[in-house]
Amino acid sequence: MTPNEVHAILGDCLSVTQWDGQTQWHYTRGVDGGVMSLSSHSTHVRFIAFGPDGLVSDTTYDFYFD
């Protein structure tokens, strides 16, 4: 899927980060307002990663416990 197709389904993301050659769109925040590893509390993690070709390369849904 392209970023436009993802946006049409999921809407605006909360944060965009770059990691290991991918662009990641984050769709959840922890109670401290951080996303992914920036959060210092147990949190759901949902993000879509786009590879160098601009297409979805990975989707992640997980729950981290502190």
N, CA, C and O of each residue as an XYZ file, in Angstrom:
264
protein
N       0.843     -1.186      0.000
C       0.000      0.000      0.000
C       0.882      1.241      0.000
O       2.005      1.232      0.505
N       0.356      2.281     -0.566
C       1.045      3.570     -0.570
C       0.652      4.364      0.674
O      -0.336      4.029      1.328
N       1.412      5.414      1.012
C       1.017      6.266      2.126
C      -0.396      6.852      1.957
O      -1.131      6.974      2.938
N      -0.774      7.206      0.748
C      -2.122      7.749      0.525
C      -3.197      6.715      0.832
O      -4.240      7.056      1.390
N      -2.955      5.452      0.473
C      -3.922      4.388      0.759
C      -4.037      4.142      2.260
O      -5.139      3.948      2.775
N      -2.905      4.149      2.964
C      -2.921      3.981      4.424
C      -3.661      5.143      5.068
O      -4.496      4.935      5.949
N      -3.366      6.351      4.643
C      -4.027      7.531      5.207
C      -5.537      7.484      4.988
O      -6.303      7.884      5.864
N      -5.963      7.004      3.840
C      -7.399      6.912      3.553
C      -8.103      5.950      4.516
O      -9.277      6.142      4.835
N      -7.397      4.928      4.975
C      -7.987      3.948      5.885
C      -7.848      4.364      7.345
O      -8.815      4.308      8.104
N      -6.643      4.782      7.739
C      -6.359      5.046      9.157
C      -6.393      6.515      9.556
O      -6.464      6.826     10.745
N      -6.345      7.410      8.599
C      -6.347      8.835      8.917
C      -4.966      9.317      9.324
O      -3.962      8.639      9.109
N      -4.938     10.507      9.918
C      -3.673     11.125     10.317
C      -2.989     10.309     11.411
O      -3.643      9.823     12.334
N      -1.682     10.165     11.303
C      -0.922      9.507     12.357
C      -0.582     10.542     13.431
O      -0.717     11.746     13.210
N      -0.142     10.061     14.591
C       0.194     10.948     15.704
C       1.638     11.417     15.667
O       1.973     12.477     16.194
N       2.487     10.619     15.040
C       3.909     10.947     15.005
C       4.555     10.207     13.843
O       4.105      9.131     13.450
N       5.611     10.791     13.300
C       6.388     10.153     12.234
C       7.836     10.084     12.704
O       8.404     11.085     13.140
N       8.433      8.890     12.613
C       9.834      8.720     12.969
C      10.561      8.000     11.845
O       9.944      7.391     10.971
N      11.877      8.081     11.885
C      12.735      7.374     10.930
C      13.545      6.350     11.711
O      14.113      6.679     12.753
N      13.609      5.100     11.220
C      14.409      4.084     11.887
C      14.830      3.020     10.891
O      13.997      2.470     10.171
N      16.100      2.736     10.851
C      16.648      1.650     10.037
C      16.195      1.733      8.580
O      15.823      0.721      7.986
N      16.227      2.920      8.012
C      15.863      3.110      6.612
C      14.372      3.125      6.334
O      13.957      3.163      5.176
N      13.561      3.095      7.388
C      12.112      3.116      7.225
C      11.521      4.394      7.815
O      12.075      4.990      8.739
N      10.392      4.793      7.258
C       9.586      5.853      7.845
C       8.447      5.173      8.579
O       7.732      4.355      8.000
N       8.272      5.508      9.857
C       7.232      4.874     10.664
C       6.163      5.881     11.044
O       6.457      6.968     11.542
N       4.912      5.499     10.800
C       3.764      6.301     11.217
C       3.194      5.655     12.470
O       2.781      4.496     12.441
N       3.169      6.394     13.561
C       2.702      5.879     14.849
C       1.249      6.305     15.090
O       0.866      7.445     14.828
N       0.456      5.361     15.594
C      -0.963      5.608     15.804
C      -1.404      5.483     17.256
O      -2.605      5.535     17.524
N      -0.484      5.320     18.207
C      -0.840      5.295     19.622
C       0.211      6.046     20.424
O       1.362      6.179     20.007
N      -0.214      6.535     21.588
C       0.681      7.208     22.532
C       0.524      6.572     23.898
O      -0.547      6.077     24.248
N       1.605      6.590     24.668
C       1.548      6.154     26.055
C       0.942      7.244     26.920
O       0.648      8.339     26.440
N       0.757      6.940     28.190
C       0.160      7.931     29.093
C       1.047      9.151     29.289
O       0.563     10.209     29.689
N       2.350      9.015     29.010
C       3.246     10.170     29.111
C       3.287     10.985     27.818
O       4.011     11.976     27.731
N       2.496     10.560     26.797
C       2.442     11.285     25.538
C       3.452     10.826     24.512
O       3.404     11.257     23.360
N       4.382      9.944     24.916
C       5.402      9.462     24.000
C       4.884      8.326     23.125
O       3.892      7.674     23.452
N       5.558      8.105     22.030
C       5.210      6.990     21.152
C       6.325      5.963     21.190
O       7.494      6.290     21.394
N       5.932      4.702     20.987
C       6.882      3.607     20.885
C       7.842      3.621     22.062
O       7.393      3.720     23.204
N       9.144      3.525     21.830
C      10.116      3.407     22.907
C      10.298      4.712     23.683
O      10.978      4.737     24.708
N       9.704      5.773     23.203
C       9.787      7.045     23.927
C       8.870      7.044     25.140
O       9.004      7.896     26.018
N       7.938      6.096     25.200
C       6.978      6.038     26.290
C       7.587      5.312     27.486
O       8.259      4.294     27.328
N       7.347      5.842     28.676
C       7.905      5.221     29.877
C       6.849      4.451     30.662
O       7.076      4.121     31.826
N       5.723      4.163     30.067
C       4.657      3.422     30.732
C       4.174      2.312     29.814
O       4.403      2.355     28.605
N       3.503      1.313     30.390
C       2.914      0.259     29.568
C       1.987      0.898     28.544
O       1.215      1.803     28.862
N       2.075      0.418     27.325
C       1.295      1.050     26.272
C       1.073      0.103     25.097
O       1.870     -0.800     24.843
N      -0.006      0.328     24.406
C      -0.209     -0.328     23.124
C       0.663      0.383     22.099
O       0.833      1.600     22.164
N       1.204     -0.356     21.172
C       2.042      0.216     20.119
C       1.449     -0.206     18.783
O       1.305     -1.395     18.500
N       1.113      0.767     17.983
C       0.607      0.506     16.643
C       1.343      1.439     15.683
O       1.296      2.661     15.821
N       2.026      0.833     14.703
C       2.648      1.688     13.697
C       2.717      0.965     12.362
O       2.685     -0.263     12.284
N       2.812      1.773     11.321
C       2.971      1.317      9.947
C       4.344      1.788      9.485
O       4.682      2.962      9.641
N       5.137      0.882      8.917
C       6.464      1.252      8.411
C       6.455      1.218      6.892
O       5.903      0.310      6.270
N       7.078      2.229      6.317
C       7.229      2.326      4.864
C       8.705      2.157      4.518
O       9.565      2.795      5.125
N       8.998      1.301      3.547
C      10.370      1.069      3.117
C      10.865      2.140      2.175
O      10.140      3.087      1.871
N      12.100      2.000      1.705
C      12.685      2.977      0.789
C      11.897      3.150     -0.507
O      11.989      4.195     -1.150
N      11.124      2.137     -0.896
C      10.319      2.241     -2.110
C       9.005      3.004     -1.891
O       8.239      3.212     -2.832
N       8.749      3.423     -0.627
C       7.557      4.197     -0.323
C       6.317      3.362     -0.046
O       5.243      3.916      0.187
N       6.442      2.049     -0.066
C       5.304      1.165      0.179
C       5.397      0.561      1.581
O       6.479      0.496      2.165
N       4.252      0.118      2.118
C       4.236     -0.493      3.440
C       5.178     -1.695      3.447
O       5.090     -2.576      2.591
N       6.088     -1.714      4.435
C       7.031     -2.825      4.565
C       6.792     -3.622      5.838
O       7.278     -4.746      5.968
N       6.031     -3.036      6.800
C       5.780     -3.720      8.060
C       4.609     -3.045      8.771
O       4.400     -1.837      8.654
N       3.867     -3.841      9.497
C       2.838     -3.306     10.390
C       3.081     -3.927     11.754
O       3.413     -5.108     11.847
N       2.919     -3.146     12.812
C       3.167     -3.632     14.155
C       2.033     -3.260     15.072
O       1.576     -2.118     15.100
N       1.589     -4.246     15.821
C       0.685     -4.016     16.939
C       1.244     -4.837     18.092
O       1.457     -6.041     17.950
N       1.480     -4.207     19.213
C       2.052     -4.894     20.361
C       1.638     -4.169     21.625
O       1.064     -3.081     21.573
N       1.931     -4.777     22.754
C       1.702     -4.143     24.050
C       2.949     -4.324     24.877
O       3.415     -5.444     25.088
N       3.493     -3.202     25.349
C       4.702     -3.230     26.159
C       4.345     -3.018     27.622
O       3.547     -2.143     27.958
N       4.942     -3.822     28.481
C       4.765     -3.667     29.923
C       6.005     -3.016     30.515
O       7.129     -3.383     30.173
N       5.804     -2.061     31.392
C       6.934     -1.483     32.141
C       6.988     -2.119     33.503
O       7.860     -1.786     34.305
